Amino acid sequence: MPNPKKRHSTSRQGMRRANWKISLPSINSCPQCGQPKLPHRICINCGFYNGELILPKKVKTKPKTEE
Ligand SMILES: [Zn+2]
């Protein structure tokens, strides 16, 4: 079995364990409305992606009043 020849220092151990830290996701601004959005995702604010309307805005339907 391959084994380490020498014990690694606590500093080296810490450097190895520091690799999991991930960077913050990059944020682009929507060309349609200017709101911040994630790249390669539909804009949550206006529902546009690549100049096309993907998600039409939700239109609240008024409940019919019963007479
Ligand atoms: Zn937008």
PDB file of the backbone (N, CA, C, O) and the ligand in Angstrom, with CONECT records:
HET     ZN  A 101       1
ATOM      1  N   MET A   1       0.846  -1.208   0.000  1.00  0.00           N
ATOM      2  CA  MET A   1       0.000   0.000   0.000  1.00  0.00           C
ATOM      3  C   MET A   1       0.877   1.252   0.000  1.00  0.00           C
ATOM      4  O   MET A   1       1.839   1.337   0.763  1.00  0.00           O
ATOM      5  N   PRO A   2       0.547   2.220  -0.852  1.00  0.00           N
ATOM      6  CA  PRO A   2       1.307   3.474  -0.829  1.00  0.00           C
ATOM      7  C   PRO A   2       0.991   4.283   0.418  1.00  0.00           C
ATOM      8  O   PRO A   2      -0.172   4.545   0.724  1.00  0.00           O
ATOM      9  N   ASN A   3       2.003   4.664   1.109  1.00  0.00           N
ATOM     10  CA  ASN A   3       1.832   5.439   2.329  1.00  0.00           C
ATOM     11  C   ASN A   3       2.720   6.676   2.291  1.00  0.00           C
ATOM     12  O   ASN A   3       3.776   6.662   1.658  1.00  0.00           O
ATOM     13  N   PRO A   4       2.295   7.756   2.969  1.00  0.00           N
ATOM     14  CA  PRO A   4       3.169   8.925   3.054  1.00  0.00           C
ATOM     15  C   PRO A   4       4.415   8.599   3.875  1.00  0.00           C
ATOM     16  O   PRO A   4       4.336   7.931   4.906  1.00  0.00           O
ATOM     17  N   LYS A   5       5.572   9.082   3.399  1.00  0.00           N
ATOM     18  CA  LYS A   5       6.822   8.761   4.088  1.00  0.00           C
ATOM     19  C   LYS A   5       6.972   9.568   5.372  1.00  0.00           C
ATOM     20  O   LYS A   5       7.491   9.082   6.377  1.00  0.00           O
ATOM     21  N   LYS A   6       6.500  10.823   5.312  1.00  0.00           N
ATOM     22  CA  LYS A   6       6.645  11.685   6.490  1.00  0.00           C
ATOM     23  C   LYS A   6       5.298  12.289   6.852  1.00  0.00           C
ATOM     24  O   LYS A   6       4.406  12.438   6.017  1.00  0.00           O
ATOM     25  N   ARG A   7       5.190  12.622   8.099  1.00  0.00           N
ATOM     26  CA  ARG A   7       3.979  13.260   8.591  1.00  0.00           C
ATOM     27  C   ARG A   7       3.913  14.684   8.037  1.00  0.00           C
ATOM     28  O   ARG A   7       4.907  15.410   8.036  1.00  0.00           O
ATOM     29  N   HIS A   8       2.710  15.072   7.560  1.00  0.00           N
ATOM     30  CA  HIS A   8       2.544  16.431   7.057  1.00  0.00           C
ATOM     31  C   HIS A   8       2.251  17.374   8.214  1.00  0.00           C
ATOM     32  O   HIS A   8       1.581  17.005   9.178  1.00  0.00           O
ATOM     33  N   SER A   9       2.762  18.591   8.106  1.00  0.00           N
ATOM     34  CA  SER A   9       2.561  19.574   9.160  1.00  0.00           C
ATOM     35  C   SER A   9       1.102  20.031   9.186  1.00  0.00           C
ATOM     36  O   SER A   9       0.374  19.863   8.208  1.00  0.00           O
ATOM     37  N   THR A  10       0.688  20.601  10.298  1.00  0.00           N
ATOM     38  CA  THR A  10      -0.692  21.089  10.425  1.00  0.00           C
ATOM     39  C   THR A  10      -0.971  22.208   9.431  1.00  0.00           C
ATOM     40  O   THR A  10      -2.107  22.378   8.989  1.00  0.00           O
ATOM     41  N   SER A  11       0.065  22.975   9.077  1.00  0.00           N
ATOM     42  CA  SER A  11      -0.101  24.033   8.075  1.00  0.00           C
ATOM     43  C   SER A  11      -0.437  23.422   6.722  1.00  0.00           C
ATOM     44  O   SER A  11      -1.321  23.907   6.015  1.00  0.00           O
ATOM     45  N   ARG A  12       0.270  22.357   6.367  1.00  0.00           N
ATOM     46  CA  ARG A  12       0.024  21.667   5.097  1.00  0.00           C
ATOM     47  C   ARG A  12      -1.365  21.028   5.086  1.00  0.00           C
ATOM     48  O   ARG A  12      -2.071  21.038   4.077  1.00  0.00           O
ATOM     49  N   GLN A  13      -1.725  20.482   6.225  1.00  0.00           N
ATOM     50  CA  GLN A  13      -3.053  19.891   6.358  1.00  0.00           C
ATOM     51  C   GLN A  13      -4.136  20.963   6.151  1.00  0.00           C
ATOM     52  O   GLN A  13      -5.152  20.731   5.495  1.00  0.00           O
ATOM     53  N   GLY A  14      -3.884  22.127   6.726  1.00  0.00           N
ATOM     54  CA  GLY A  14      -4.841  23.225   6.587  1.00  0.00           C
ATOM     55  C   GLY A  14      -4.956  23.696   5.162  1.00  0.00           C
ATOM     56  O   GLY A  14      -6.047  24.020   4.693  1.00  0.00           O
ATOM     57  N   MET A  15      -3.812  23.736   4.455  1.00  0.00           N
ATOM     58  CA  MET A  15      -3.824  24.167   3.053  1.00  0.00           C
ATOM     59  C   MET A  15      -4.604  23.172   2.197  1.00  0.00           C
ATOM     60  O   MET A  15      -5.309  23.569   1.269  1.00  0.00           O
ATOM     61  N   ARG A  16      -4.479  21.891   2.503  1.00  0.00           N
ATOM     62  CA  ARG A  16      -5.217  20.875   1.748  1.00  0.00           C
ATOM     63  C   ARG A  16      -6.716  21.011   2.003  1.00  0.00           C
ATOM     64  O   ARG A  16      -7.524  20.879   1.084  1.00  0.00           O
ATOM     65  N   ARG A  17      -7.077  21.273   3.252  1.00  0.00           N
ATOM     66  CA  ARG A  17      -8.494  21.344   3.601  1.00  0.00           C
ATOM     67  C   ARG A  17      -9.119  22.668   3.172  1.00  0.00           C
ATOM     68  O   ARG A  17     -10.340  22.809   3.228  1.00  0.00           O
ATOM     69  N   ALA A  18      -8.325  23.627   2.753  1.00  0.00           N
ATOM     70  CA  ALA A  18      -8.872  24.926   2.341  1.00  0.00           C
ATOM     71  C   ALA A  18      -9.330  24.903   0.897  1.00  0.00           C
ATOM     72  O   ALA A  18      -9.844  25.910   0.409  1.00  0.00           O
ATOM     73  N   ASN A  19      -9.161  23.777   0.186  1.00  0.00           N
ATOM     74  CA  ASN A  19      -9.472  23.734  -1.243  1.00  0.00           C
ATOM     75  C   ASN A  19     -10.956  23.665  -1.532  1.00  0.00           C
ATOM     76  O   ASN A  19     -11.378  23.972  -2.647  1.00  0.00           O
ATOM     77  N   TRP A  20     -11.764  23.266  -0.551  1.00  0.00           N
ATOM     78  CA  TRP A  20     -13.185  23.086  -0.819  1.00  0.00           C
ATOM     79  C   TRP A  20     -13.912  24.416  -0.932  1.00  0.00           C
ATOM     80  O   TRP A  20     -15.025  24.476  -1.454  1.00  0.00           O
ATOM     81  N   LYS A  21     -13.284  25.489  -0.440  1.00  0.00           N
ATOM     82  CA  LYS A  21     -13.969  26.787  -0.447  1.00  0.00           C
ATOM     83  C   LYS A  21     -14.271  27.199  -1.877  1.00  0.00           C
ATOM     84  O   LYS A  21     -13.376  27.275  -2.718  1.00  0.00           O
ATOM     85  N   ILE A  22     -15.535  27.462  -2.139  1.00  0.00           N
ATOM     86  CA  ILE A  22     -15.936  27.847  -3.496  1.00  0.00           C
ATOM     87  C   ILE A  22     -16.136  29.359  -3.559  1.00  0.00           C
ATOM     88  O   ILE A  22     -16.406  30.012  -2.551  1.00  0.00           O
ATOM     89  N   SER A  23     -15.998  29.892  -4.764  1.00  0.00           N
ATOM     90  CA  SER A  23     -16.171  31.324  -4.940  1.00  0.00           C
ATOM     91  C   SER A  23     -17.647  31.641  -5.138  1.00  0.00           C
ATOM     92  O   SER A  23     -18.450  30.754  -5.429  1.00  0.00           O
ATOM     93  N   LEU A  24     -17.989  32.883  -4.980  1.00  0.00           N
ATOM     94  CA  LEU A  24     -19.363  33.336  -5.141  1.00  0.00           C
ATOM     95  C   LEU A  24     -19.794  33.194  -6.595  1.00  0.00           C
ATOM     96  O   LEU A  24     -18.971  33.366  -7.495  1.00  0.00           O
ATOM     97  N   PRO A  25     -21.056  32.886  -6.845  1.00  0.00           N
ATOM     98  CA  PRO A  25     -21.503  32.776  -8.237  1.00  0.00           C
ATOM     99  C   PRO A  25     -21.459  34.137  -8.930  1.00  0.00           C
ATOM    100  O   PRO A  25     -21.753  35.172  -8.334  1.00  0.00           O
ATOM    101  N   SER A  26     -21.081  34.100 -10.206  1.00  0.00           N
ATOM    102  CA  SER A  26     -20.995  35.344 -10.949  1.00  0.00           C
ATOM    103  C   SER A  26     -22.401  35.837 -11.282  1.00  0.00           C
ATOM    104  O   SER A  26     -23.297  35.041 -11.564  1.00  0.00           O
ATOM    105  N   ILE A  27     -22.581  37.127 -11.247  1.00  0.00           N
ATOM    106  CA  ILE A  27     -23.895  37.718 -11.502  1.00  0.00           C
ATOM    107  C   ILE A  27     -23.782  38.680 -12.674  1.00  0.00           C
ATOM    108  O   ILE A  27     -22.952  39.589 -12.659  1.00  0.00           O
ATOM    109  N   ASN A  28     -24.610  38.483 -13.681  1.00  0.00           N
ATOM    110  CA  ASN A  28     -24.690  39.395 -14.815  1.00  0.00           C
ATOM    111  C   ASN A  28     -25.957  40.231 -14.669  1.00  0.00           C
ATOM    112  O   ASN A  28     -26.858  39.902 -13.897  1.00  0.00           O
ATOM    113  N   SER A  29     -26.000  41.324 -15.435  1.00  0.00           N
ATOM    114  CA  SER A  29     -27.213  42.122 -15.423  1.00  0.00           C
ATOM    115  C   SER A  29     -28.032  41.804 -16.668  1.00  0.00           C
ATOM    116  O   SER A  29     -27.482  41.592 -17.749  1.00  0.00           O
ATOM    117  N   CYS A  30     -29.341  41.773 -16.503  1.00  0.00           N
ATOM    118  CA  CYS A  30     -30.245  41.437 -17.603  1.00  0.00           C
ATOM    119  C   CYS A  30     -30.227  42.554 -18.644  1.00  0.00           C
ATOM    120  O   CYS A  30     -30.378  43.723 -18.289  1.00  0.00           O
ATOM    121  N   PRO A  31     -30.045  42.215 -19.934  1.00  0.00           N
ATOM    122  CA  PRO A  31     -30.062  43.266 -20.965  1.00  0.00           C
ATOM    123  C   PRO A  31     -31.459  43.849 -21.179  1.00  0.00           C
ATOM    124  O   PRO A  31     -31.603  44.946 -21.718  1.00  0.00           O
ATOM    125  N   GLN A  32     -32.476  43.117 -20.757  1.00  0.00           N
ATOM    126  CA  GLN A  32     -33.859  43.563 -20.981  1.00  0.00           C
ATOM    127  C   GLN A  32     -34.284  44.576 -19.916  1.00  0.00           C
ATOM    128  O   GLN A  32     -34.798  45.650 -20.229  1.00  0.00           O
ATOM    129  N   CYS A  33     -34.060  44.211 -18.658  1.00  0.00           N
ATOM    130  CA  CYS A  33     -34.563  45.076 -17.586  1.00  0.00           C
ATOM    131  C   CYS A  33     -33.454  45.615 -16.703  1.00  0.00           C
ATOM    132  O   CYS A  33     -33.696  46.523 -15.908  1.00  0.00           O
ATOM    133  N   GLY A  34     -32.229  45.076 -16.819  1.00  0.00           N
ATOM    134  CA  GLY A  34     -31.123  45.601 -16.037  1.00  0.00           C
ATOM    135  C   GLY A  34     -30.997  45.031 -14.659  1.00  0.00           C
ATOM    136  O   GLY A  34     -30.083  45.396 -13.919  1.00  0.00           O
ATOM    137  N   GLN A  35     -31.889  44.144 -14.293  1.00  0.00           N
ATOM    138  CA  GLN A  35     -31.829  43.525 -12.975  1.00  0.00           C
ATOM    139  C   GLN A  35     -30.696  42.500 -12.942  1.00  0.00           C
ATOM    140  O   GLN A  35     -30.400  41.884 -13.966  1.00  0.00           O
ATOM    141  N   PRO A  36     -30.055  42.305 -11.783  1.00  0.00           N
ATOM    142  CA  PRO A  36     -29.005  41.280 -11.702  1.00  0.00           C
ATOM    143  C   PRO A  36     -29.589  39.880 -11.867  1.00  0.00           C
ATOM    144  O   PRO A  36     -30.628  39.557 -11.292  1.00  0.00           O
ATOM    145  N   LYS A  37     -28.907  39.055 -12.659  1.00  0.00           N
ATOM    146  CA  LYS A  37     -29.363  37.681 -12.864  1.00  0.00           C
ATOM    147  C   LYS A  37     -28.162  36.768 -13.027  1.00  0.00           C
ATOM    148  O   LYS A  37     -27.056  37.223 -13.317  1.00  0.00           O
ATOM    149  N   LEU A  38     -28.390  35.471 -12.836  1.00  0.00           N
ATOM    150  CA  LEU A  38     -27.327  34.496 -13.005  1.00  0.00           C
ATOM    151  C   LEU A  38     -27.104  34.248 -14.496  1.00  0.00           C
ATOM    152  O   LEU A  38     -28.063  34.226 -15.267  1.00  0.00           O
ATOM    153  N   PRO A  39     -25.835  34.060 -14.914  1.00  0.00           N
ATOM    154  CA  PRO A  39     -25.573  33.783 -16.322  1.00  0.00           C
ATOM    155  C   PRO A  39     -26.162  32.442 -16.747  1.00  0.00           C
ATOM    156  O   PRO A  39     -26.197  31.493 -15.963  1.00  0.00           O
ATOM    157  N   HIS A  40     -26.624  32.372 -17.991  1.00  0.00           N
ATOM    158  CA  HIS A  40     -27.240  31.172 -18.585  1.00  0.00           C
ATOM    159  C   HIS A  40     -28.524  30.764 -17.863  1.00  0.00           C
ATOM    160  O   HIS A  40     -28.907  29.594 -17.858  1.00  0.00           O
ATOM    161  N   ARG A  41     -29.173  31.748 -17.258  1.00  0.00           N
ATOM    162  CA  ARG A  41     -30.462  31.486 -16.619  1.00  0.00           C
ATOM    163  C   ARG A  41     -31.457  32.531 -17.117  1.00  0.00           C
ATOM    164  O   ARG A  41     -31.085  33.625 -17.543  1.00  0.00           O
ATOM    165  N   ILE A  42     -32.722  32.158 -17.047  1.00  0.00           N
ATOM    166  CA  ILE A  42     -33.776  33.104 -17.391  1.00  0.00           C
ATOM    167  C   ILE A  42     -33.805  34.201 -16.329  1.00  0.00           C
ATOM    168  O   ILE A  42     -33.613  33.941 -15.141  1.00  0.00           O
ATOM    169  N   CYS A  43     -34.048  35.431 -16.780  1.00  0.00           N
ATOM    170  CA  CYS A  43     -34.186  36.528 -15.829  1.00  0.00           C
ATOM    171  C   CYS A  43     -35.466  36.315 -15.035  1.00  0.00           C
ATOM    172  O   CYS A  43     -36.538  36.119 -15.607  1.00  0.00           O
ATOM    173  N   ILE A  44     -35.344  36.356 -13.708  1.00  0.00           N
ATOM    174  CA  ILE A  44     -36.513  36.126 -12.861  1.00  0.00           C
ATOM    175  C   ILE A  44     -37.463  37.316 -12.938  1.00  0.00           C
ATOM    176  O   ILE A  44     -38.679  37.166 -12.821  1.00  0.00           O
ATOM    177  N   ASN A  45     -36.891  38.498 -13.136  1.00  0.00           N
ATOM    178  CA  ASN A  45     -37.719  39.698 -13.102  1.00  0.00           C
ATOM    179  C   ASN A  45     -38.623  39.811 -14.320  1.00  0.00           C
ATOM    180  O   ASN A  45     -39.824  40.039 -14.175  1.00  0.00           O
ATOM    181  N   CYS A  46     -38.056  39.653 -15.539  1.00  0.00           N
ATOM    182  CA  CYS A  46     -38.867  39.870 -16.742  1.00  0.00           C
ATOM    183  C   CYS A  46     -39.121  38.590 -17.529  1.00  0.00           C
ATOM    184  O   CYS A  46     -39.964  38.592 -18.426  1.00  0.00           O
ATOM    185  N   GLY A  47     -38.418  37.491 -17.225  1.00  0.00           N
ATOM    186  CA  GLY A  47     -38.677  36.232 -17.915  1.00  0.00           C
ATOM    187  C   GLY A  47     -38.065  36.148 -19.296  1.00  0.00           C
ATOM    188  O   GLY A  47     -38.487  35.317 -20.100  1.00  0.00           O
ATOM    189  N   PHE A  48     -37.078  36.988 -19.596  1.00  0.00           N
ATOM    190  CA  PHE A  48     -36.438  36.970 -20.902  1.00  0.00           C
ATOM    191  C   PHE A  48     -35.155  36.156 -20.853  1.00  0.00           C
ATOM    192  O   PHE A  48     -34.444  36.152 -19.848  1.00  0.00           O
ATOM    193  N   TYR A  49     -34.870  35.471 -21.943  1.00  0.00           N
ATOM    194  CA  TYR A  49     -33.558  34.833 -22.108  1.00  0.00           C
ATOM    195  C   TYR A  49     -33.165  34.932 -23.566  1.00  0.00           C
ATOM    196  O   TYR A  49     -33.936  34.544 -24.444  1.00  0.00           O
ATOM    197  N   ASN A  50     -31.983  35.443 -23.838  1.00  0.00           N
ATOM    198  CA  ASN A  50     -31.433  35.592 -25.189  1.00  0.00           C
ATOM    199  C   ASN A  50     -32.382  36.407 -26.072  1.00  0.00           C
ATOM    200  O   ASN A  50     -32.563  36.095 -27.249  1.00  0.00           O
ATOM    201  N   GLY A  51     -32.985  37.451 -25.496  1.00  0.00           N
ATOM    202  CA  GLY A  51     -33.868  38.320 -26.273  1.00  0.00           C
ATOM    203  C   GLY A  51     -35.241  37.754 -26.555  1.00  0.00           C
ATOM    204  O   GLY A  51     -36.016  38.344 -27.308  1.00  0.00           O
ATOM    205  N   GLU A  52     -35.550  36.621 -25.962  1.00  0.00           N
ATOM    206  CA  GLU A  52     -36.863  36.014 -26.183  1.00  0.00           C
ATOM    207  C   GLU A  52     -37.615  35.921 -24.870  1.00  0.00           C
ATOM    208  O   GLU A  52     -37.018  35.688 -23.819  1.00  0.00           O
ATOM    209  N   LEU A  53     -38.914  36.102 -24.930  1.00  0.00           N
ATOM    210  CA  LEU A  53     -39.742  35.962 -23.745  1.00  0.00           C
ATOM    211  C   LEU A  53     -40.010  34.485 -23.509  1.00  0.00           C
ATOM    212  O   LEU A  53     -40.701  33.838 -24.295  1.00  0.00           O
ATOM    213  N   ILE A  54     -39.462  33.957 -22.427  1.00  0.00           N
ATOM    214  CA  ILE A  54     -39.623  32.541 -22.112  1.00  0.00           C
ATOM    215  C   ILE A  54     -40.761  32.362 -21.109  1.00  0.00           C
ATOM    216  O   ILE A  54     -41.676  31.562 -21.302  1.00  0.00           O
ATOM    217  N   LEU A  55     -40.666  33.130 -20.045  1.00  0.00           N
ATOM    218  CA  LEU A  55     -41.690  33.035 -19.012  1.00  0.00           C
ATOM    219  C   LEU A  55     -42.567  34.279 -19.064  1.00  0.00           C
ATOM    220  O   LEU A  55     -42.136  35.346 -18.627  1.00  0.00           O
ATOM    221  N   PRO A  56     -43.772  34.172 -19.583  1.00  0.00           N
ATOM    222  CA  PRO A  56     -44.646  35.338 -19.561  1.00  0.00           C
ATOM    223  C   PRO A  56     -45.036  35.694 -18.136  1.00  0.00           C
ATOM    224  O   PRO A  56     -45.200  34.830 -17.275  1.00  0.00           O
ATOM    225  N   LYS A  57     -45.178  36.995 -17.917  1.00  0.00           N
ATOM    226  CA  LYS A  57     -45.484  37.450 -16.560  1.00  0.00           C
ATOM    227  C   LYS A  57     -46.822  36.894 -16.105  1.00  0.00           C
ATOM    228  O   LYS A  57     -47.771  36.776 -16.880  1.00  0.00           O
ATOM    229  N   LYS A  58     -46.865  36.558 -14.829  1.00  0.00           N
ATOM    230  CA  LYS A  58     -48.100  35.996 -14.273  1.00  0.00           C
ATOM    231  C   LYS A  58     -49.181  37.071 -14.218  1.00  0.00           C
ATOM    232  O   LYS A  58     -48.996  38.142 -13.640  1.00  0.00           O
ATOM    233  N   VAL A  59     -50.300  36.755 -14.831  1.00  0.00           N
ATOM    234  CA  VAL A  59     -51.432  37.679 -14.803  1.00  0.00           C
ATOM    235  C   VAL A  59     -52.437  37.145 -13.799  1.00  0.00           C
ATOM    236  O   VAL A  59     -52.956  36.035 -13.920  1.00  0.00           O
ATOM    237  N   LYS A  60     -52.686  37.975 -12.815  1.00  0.00           N
ATOM    238  CA  LYS A  60     -53.620  37.542 -11.778  1.00  0.00           C
ATOM    239  C   LYS A  60     -55.044  37.563 -12.324  1.00  0.00           C
ATOM    240  O   LYS A  60     -55.546  38.604 -12.749  1.00  0.00           O
ATOM    241  N   THR A  61     -55.679  36.407 -12.305  1.00  0.00           N
ATOM    242  CA  THR A  61     -57.057  36.328 -12.789  1.00  0.00           C
ATOM    243  C   THR A  61     -57.996  36.630 -11.627  1.00  0.00           C
ATOM    244  O   THR A  61     -57.912  36.058 -10.540  1.00  0.00           O
ATOM    245  N   LYS A  62     -58.886  37.555 -11.922  1.00  0.00           N
ATOM    246  CA  LYS A  62     -59.826  37.942 -10.861  1.00  0.00           C
ATOM    247  C   LYS A  62     -60.864  36.842 -10.702  1.00  0.00           C
ATOM    248  O   LYS A  62     -61.460  36.391 -11.680  1.00  0.00           O
ATOM    249  N   PRO A  63     -61.078  36.411  -9.454  1.00  0.00           N
ATOM    250  CA  PRO A  63     -62.119  35.402  -9.240  1.00  0.00           C
ATOM    251  C   PRO A  63     -63.508  35.963  -9.533  1.00  0.00           C
ATOM    252  O   PRO A  63     -63.859  37.070  -9.125  1.00  0.00           O
ATOM    253  N   LYS A  64     -64.282  35.156 -10.254  1.00  0.00           N
ATOM    254  CA  LYS A  64     -65.602  35.625 -10.663  1.00  0.00           C
ATOM    255  C   LYS A  64     -66.498  35.780  -9.426  1.00  0.00           C
ATOM    256  O   LYS A  64     -66.631  34.868  -8.610  1.00  0.00           O
ATOM    257  N   THR A  65     -67.084  36.930  -9.323  1.00  0.00           N
ATOM    258  CA  THR A  65     -67.974  37.178  -8.171  1.00  0.00           C
ATOM    259  C   THR A  65     -69.328  36.539  -8.428  1.00  0.00           C
ATOM    260  O   THR A  65     -69.962  36.762  -9.459  1.00  0.00           O
ATOM    261  N   GLU A  66     -69.742  35.754  -7.478  1.00  0.00           N
ATOM    262  CA  GLU A  66     -71.044  35.090  -7.624  1.00  0.00           C
ATOM    263  C   GLU A  66     -72.159  36.020  -7.202  1.00  0.00           C
ATOM    264  O   GLU A  66     -72.069  36.715  -6.190  1.00  0.00           O
ATOM    265  N   GLU A  67     -73.185  36.019  -7.981  1.00  0.00           N
ATOM    266  CA  GLU A  67     -74.309  36.914  -7.683  1.00  0.00           C
ATOM    267  C   GLU A  67     -75.306  36.272  -6.727  1.00  0.00           C
ATOM    268  O   GLU A  67     -76.310  36.891  -6.374  1.00  0.00           O
TER     269      GLU A  67
HETATM  270 ZN    ZN A 101     -34.819  40.932 -17.029  1.00  0.00          ZN2+
END
